[in-house]
């Protein structure tokens, strides 16, 4: 007997999962971005993640979508 995975049980592979270094921000210089830790944004497999730059750290939830027919978060 086989089962058909549903949206809740299927593990979706995303091209966005990973940790990305913030190397440029329009409003702050790199010294501020890296004040506490090297600035980053991280997308985890479970749709959660976090970012940290300057003195700001935040948990996020995210989902993959499309914008202009291209993959987006």
Buried (B, 14 or more C-beta within 10 A) or exposed (E): EEEEEEEEEEEEEBEBBEEEEBEEEEEBEBEBBBBEEEBBBBBBEEBEBBBBBBEEEEEBEBEBEEEEEEEEB
